[in-house]
Amino acid sequence: MSNSANKPSEVPSGVSEQPSPTSPKSSSRWLLSSLTAAVIILAILIYTGIRERAHAETTLGTSTERAAVPTVNVVVPTAGAVSQEIVLPGNTQALNDTPIYARTNGYLKRWYTDIGARVSRGQLLAEIDTPEIDRQLEQARADLKNAQANEQLAEITSTRWQNLLKTNSVSKQETDQAIQDLSARQASVDSMTANVHRLEQLQSFEKVYAPFSGVITARNTDIGALINAGAGGVPQELFHMASVNKLRVYVAVPEIDSQAAQTGSKATLTLDEFPGETFEGTIVRNSDSIDSASRTLNVEVDVNNPQDRIKTGAYVFVHLTRPHSINNSFQSFTIPANTLLFRSEGLRVGIVRDDRAELVPIKIGRDFGSTVEVVAGLKSTDHVIVNPSDSLTSGTQVQVSAPQAGGLK
């Protein structure tokens, strides 16, 4: 062999050397690294998704459980009664209130007072024209004169016969007849005199006077109206009068508060037309018996009304003061009326204890309307549920809402 075959071929000058291609082992290593990185990223993504979904499911379950727990408002009982004052409705009435009728028949001649007029006792209200009574009185007076004349003649005759009897000029029988005739004439005169007085009295009823001082609240007649005093018909009311300088108010006091209606004690009146103003009255009497139908005591309160500010028939509120209970061995509490639960087993209220509702029996005393007095069953530290659901039972889990205004806790 020649030496030229063992020598490497010479690279021509000016031609660069080409790089060698990548080896198969290097390519496999790079592919494995890329695949491992992709698997790791995918695993991280899957783990993150599973964790977020599990957290969402946990949060949803917690929210659902929290939403299923009812939210309630609670209030702490107030020690003692809200007020010892009792407010009851009533209507004012005049101390004297009467219709005025005519006592004689005729026609209304004139009237002098109309509605709203203030009159004094004995003041002339109206005049009635009574021609029939006037004629009857004239006839009665004439009959009386005739009877008086006959009486005088009988007296003269009786005296004469008695004198003649002394001389036996007349008989005893004739004398007795003359005496008895005188007695009959005297009785006739007395009868005629009484009839004249009766007619004079009827004639005096031509003028209608006020029986007391007050105000005219109604006038039911006019000039020329036929006046019927009730003889053979229904009497007609001419006027209606009321004495308004003092008013009376009848109040139905519940039996449980009857001790507040002590005779002689003071009462306060308020009216919607006088906001912020009070009127003082006095309890003057009561019926001293409980009405079996309404279980109330009828009480009369008198209030002075010198300026006539309070009108008769007005709607008023009577404030009575209830005396404090003598028995102070127990402590009472006051709770809103909308906390009560009326169950078949008795009156109950819901109390929150350790995030659980508990129904406890109570005993109420007085009812103040929006609140009630509880005399047994509650403690000062109890949290009473306001507006409890009818389906509320003991052991139900509840959550208390944020504090609100109006005493709610």
C-alpha positions in Angstrom: 0.0 0.0 0.0 1.1 3.4 -0.6 1.6 5.9 2.1 -1.0 8.2 0.6 -3.8 5.9 1.7 -3.0 6.2 5.4 -2.9 10.0 5.5 -5.9 12.1 6.1 -7.1 14.0 3.3 -6.2 17.5 3.5 -8.8 20.2 3.6 -8.4 22.6 0.9 -7.5 26.1 2.0 -10.3 28.6 2.2 -13.0 25.9 3.2 -14.3 26.0 6.9 -14.9 22.9 9.0 -18.8 21.8 9.4 -20.1 21.1 13.0 -21.1 17.5 13.7 -24.8 16.7 14.1 -26.4 16.2 17.7 -26.0 12.8 19.0 -29.2 10.7 19.8 -28.4 10.5 23.5 -28.5 14.3 23.9 -31.9 14.5 22.2 -33.4 11.9 24.5 -32.2 13.7 27.6 -33.8 17.0 26.5 -37.1 15.4 25.6 -37.3 13.7 29.0 -36.6 17.0 30.8 -39.4 18.8 28.9 -41.9 16.0 29.6 -41.1 16.0 33.3 -41.6 19.8 33.6 -45.0 19.5 31.8 -46.1 16.8 34.1 -45.1 18.8 37.2 -47.0 21.9 35.9 -50.1 19.8 35.2 -50.0 18.2 38.6 -49.7 21.7 40.2 -52.7 22.9 38.2 -54.8 19.9 39.1 -54.0 20.2 42.8 -54.8 23.9 42.8 -58.2 23.3 41.2 -59.1 20.4 43.5 -58.1 22.5 46.6 -60.1 25.6 45.4 -63.2 23.4 44.8 -62.9 21.7 48.1 -62.6 25.1 49.8 -65.6 26.4 47.9 -67.7 23.4 48.9 -66.7 23.8 52.5 -67.5 27.6 52.4 -70.9 26.8 50.8 -71.7 24.2 53.4 -70.8 26.6 56.2 -72.9 29.4 54.6 -75.8 27.0 54.1 -75.7 25.9 57.7 -75.4 29.5 58.9 -78.4 30.5 56.8 -80.4 27.6 58.1 -80.0 29.0 61.7 -82.8 31.5 62.3 -81.8 35.0 63.4 -83.7 36.5 66.3 -83.9 39.9 68.1 -83.9 39.8 71.8 -84.7 42.2 74.6 -83.7 42.2 78.3 -86.6 42.5 80.7 -87.1 45.8 82.5 -87.3 45.6 86.2 -90.6 46.8 87.7 -93.6 48.2 85.9 -93.3 50.7 83.1 -95.8 53.0 84.8 -98.3 52.9 87.6 -100.6 55.1 85.5 -103.7 53.7 83.8 -105.1 55.4 80.7 -108.8 54.8 79.9 -111.2 56.3 77.4 -114.2 58.3 78.4 -116.9 60.8 77.2 -117.7 64.1 78.8 -121.2 64.8 80.0 -122.8 67.9 81.5 -123.3 67.9 85.2 -126.9 68.9 84.5 -128.4 68.0 81.1 -132.1 68.3 80.6 -134.8 68.8 78.0 -137.3 71.6 78.5 -141.0 71.0 77.8 -144.1 73.2 78.0 -146.6 72.6 80.8 -149.5 74.2 79.0 -151.0 74.0 75.5 -151.0 76.8 73.0 -148.9 78.5 70.3 -145.4 79.8 70.7 -145.6 83.5 70.9 -141.9 84.3 70.9 -138.5 82.9 71.9 -135.6 84.8 73.3 -132.6 82.4 73.2 -131.0 80.2 70.5 -128.4 77.4 70.5 -125.1 78.4 72.1 -126.7 81.1 74.2 -125.6 81.2 77.9 -128.5 81.8 80.2 -128.8 82.2 84.0 -131.2 80.4 86.3 -134.7 81.9 86.0 -134.0 83.7 82.7 -137.0 83.9 80.3 -136.6 81.6 77.3 -139.9 81.8 75.5 -143.6 82.8 75.8 -146.6 80.7 74.8 -150.0 82.2 73.8 -152.7 80.2 75.6 -156.2 81.6 74.7 -158.1 78.6 76.0 -156.4 78.8 79.4 -157.1 82.5 79.6 -160.8 82.0 78.9 -161.0 79.1 81.4 -159.4 81.3 84.0 -161.9 84.1 83.4 -164.8 81.7 83.7 -163.3 80.2 86.9 -162.9 83.6 88.5 -166.5 84.4 87.6 -167.7 81.1 89.1 -165.7 81.9 92.2 -167.4 85.3 92.6 -170.8 83.6 92.2 -169.8 81.0 94.8 -168.6 83.7 97.2 -171.9 85.6 96.8 -173.9 82.5 97.6 -171.6 81.9 100.6 -172.3 85.4 101.9 -176.1 84.9 101.5 -175.9 81.5 103.2 -173.9 83.0 106.1 -176.5 85.8 106.6 -179.3 83.3 106.5 -177.6 80.9 108.9 -177.0 83.7 111.4 -180.5 84.9 111.2 -182.0 81.5 111.7 -179.8 80.9 114.7 -181.0 84.1 116.3 -184.6 83.3 115.6 -184.2 79.9 117.1 -183.3 81.6 120.4 -186.9 83.0 120.5 -188.4 79.8 119.2 -189.5 81.7 116.1 -188.2 78.9 113.8 -187.8 75.2 114.2 -184.6 73.4 115.0 -184.7 71.6 111.7 -184.9 74.7 109.6 -182.0 76.2 111.5 -179.8 73.1 110.9 -180.6 73.2 107.2 -179.4 76.8 107.1 -176.2 76.0 108.9 -175.5 73.0 106.6 -176.2 75.1 103.5 -173.6 77.6 104.7 -171.1 74.8 105.0 -171.8 73.6 101.5 -171.5 77.1 100.1 -168.1 77.4 101.9 -166.9 74.2 100.4 -168.0 75.3 96.9 -166.0 78.5 97.4 -162.9 76.5 98.4 -163.3 74.4 95.3 -163.7 77.3 93.0 -160.7 79.0 94.6 -158.6 75.9 94.0 -159.7 75.8 90.4 -158.7 79.4 89.9 -155.3 78.7 91.4 -154.8 75.7 89.1 -155.6 77.8 86.0 -153.5 80.6 87.2 -150.6 78.1 87.6 -151.2 76.9 84.1 -151.3 80.4 82.8 -148.0 81.1 84.5 -146.5 78.3 82.4 -147.0 80.6 79.4 -143.6 81.8 80.2 -140.7 79.3 80.0 -137.8 79.9 82.3 -134.3 78.4 82.6 -134.2 75.9 85.4 -130.5 76.4 86.0 -127.5 78.4 84.6 -126.0 76.8 81.5 -126.0 76.9 77.7 -128.8 76.2 75.2 -127.7 73.2 73.2 -130.9 72.8 71.1 -134.0 74.7 70.1 -136.7 72.6 68.6 -139.5 75.2 68.2 -140.3 78.4 66.4 -142.8 81.2 66.5 -146.4 80.0 65.7 -145.6 76.4 66.5 -148.4 74.4 68.1 -147.3 73.5 71.7 -148.6 70.3 73.1 -148.0 69.7 76.8 -148.7 66.0 76.5 -152.5 65.9 77.0 -153.6 63.4 74.5 -150.4 63.4 72.5 -146.6 63.3 72.6 -145.0 66.3 74.4 -142.7 68.4 72.3 -139.2 69.4 73.6 -138.8 73.1 73.2 -135.2 73.6 74.3 -132.3 71.4 75.6 -130.0 72.8 78.2 -126.7 71.7 79.7 -124.8 73.0 82.7 -121.2 73.0 81.4 -119.3 74.8 84.2 -118.6 71.3 85.6 -118.5 68.1 83.6 -118.7 64.5 84.5 -116.9 61.6 82.9 -118.0 57.9 83.3 -115.0 55.5 83.0 -115.2 51.7 82.9 -112.2 50.6 85.0 -111.0 47.0 84.6 -111.5 44.9 87.7 -107.7 44.3 88.1 -107.2 48.1 88.3 -110.3 48.9 90.4 -108.0 49.9 93.3 -107.0 52.9 91.3 -110.6 54.3 91.5 -110.6 55.4 95.1 -113.3 58.0 95.8 -111.7 61.4 96.4 -108.5 60.7 94.6 -107.4 62.8 91.7 -107.5 62.0 88.0 -106.0 63.7 85.0 -107.7 64.3 81.7 -106.1 64.8 78.3 -107.7 65.6 74.9 -106.4 65.3 71.4 -107.4 68.9 70.7 -105.2 70.2 73.5 -101.9 68.4 73.0 -99.5 68.7 75.9 -102.2 70.1 78.2 -103.9 68.3 81.1 -107.1 68.9 83.1 -107.5 67.9 86.7 -110.5 66.0 87.9 -111.7 64.2 91.0 -113.2 60.8 91.4 -116.5 61.5 93.2 -118.2 58.1 93.2 -118.2 54.6 91.8 -120.8 51.9 91.4 -119.2 49.8 94.1 -119.9 46.7 92.1 -118.2 44.9 89.2 -120.2 44.5 86.0 -120.4 40.8 85.4 -120.6 41.2 81.6 -117.6 43.5 81.1 -115.8 42.9 84.4 -115.4 46.6 84.9 -116.2 49.1 87.6 -118.2 52.2 86.6 -116.5 55.3 87.9 -117.5 59.0 87.8 -114.9 61.7 87.5 -115.9 65.3 87.8 -113.8 68.1 86.3 -114.3 71.8 86.6 -114.8 73.6 83.3 -115.2 77.3 84.1 -114.1 78.6 80.7 -116.0 76.0 78.8 -112.9 74.8 77.0 -114.0 71.2 77.1 -117.2 70.5 75.2 -119.9 68.1 76.3 -119.6 64.8 74.5 -115.9 65.1 73.9 -113.7 62.0 73.8 -111.1 62.2 76.5 -108.4 60.0 78.1 -108.6 59.6 81.8 -105.3 59.0 83.6 -105.6 57.1 86.9 -102.8 56.3 89.3 -102.7 52.7 90.5 -101.5 52.3 94.1 -98.3 50.3 94.6 -98.7 46.7 95.5 -98.4 46.0 99.2 -96.9 42.7 98.5 -93.3 43.4 97.5 -92.0 39.8 98.1 -91.5 39.3 94.3 -89.8 41.3 91.6 -91.8 42.0 88.5 -90.5 42.7 85.0 -91.9 44.4 81.9 -91.5 42.9 78.5 -93.0 43.8 75.1 -96.3 42.2 74.3 -95.0 40.9 71.0 -92.7 38.5 72.9 -95.6 36.3 74.1 -96.3 32.8 72.7 -99.8 31.4 73.3 -99.5 27.7 73.4 -102.0 25.0 74.4 -99.9 24.3 77.5 -100.0 27.9 78.6 -98.4 31.3 78.1 -94.7 31.0 77.1 -91.8 33.2 76.0 -88.6 32.3 74.1 -85.3 32.8 75.8 -81.8 32.5 74.2 -79.4 30.4 76.3 -76.1 29.1 74.8 -77.3 29.9 71.3 -80.3 27.7 71.8 -83.9 28.8 72.2 -85.8 27.7 75.3 -89.5 28.1 75.9 -90.3 29.0 79.5 -93.7 29.5 81.2 -94.5 32.9 82.7 -97.2 34.6 84.6 -98.3 38.1 83.7 -99.8 40.7 85.9 -101.1 43.9 84.3 -101.4 44.5 80.6 -100.1 48.0 79.6 -101.1 47.5 75.9 -97.7 47.4 74.1 -96.0 45.9 77.2 -97.0 43.5 79.9 -95.9 43.0 83.5 -94.4 39.6 84.2 -94.7 38.5 87.9 -93.1 35.0 87.6 -90.9 33.1 85.2 -88.2 35.6 84.2 -84.9 36.8 85.5 -83.1 40.1 84.8 -80.4 38.4 82.8 -82.7 36.6 80.4 -82.7 37.5 76.7 -86.2 37.3 75.5 -86.9 36.7 71.8 -89.0 39.4 70.1 -91.6 38.3 67.6 -90.9 34.6 67.9 -92.0 32.2 65.2 -95.0 30.0 66.0 -92.9 27.0 65.1 -90.2 27.8 67.6 -89.5 25.0 70.0 -87.1 24.4 72.8 -83.6 23.4 71.7 -83.7 25.2 68.4 -80.4 26.7 67.5 -80.7 30.5 66.9 -78.4 33.4 66.3 -78.9 36.9 67.8 -78.9 39.8 65.4 -77.0 43.0 66.0 -78.4 45.4 68.7 -81.2 47.7 67.5 -82.9 50.8 68.8 -85.8 50.6 71.1 -84.4 48.4 73.8 -83.6 45.4 71.6 -80.3 43.6 72.4 
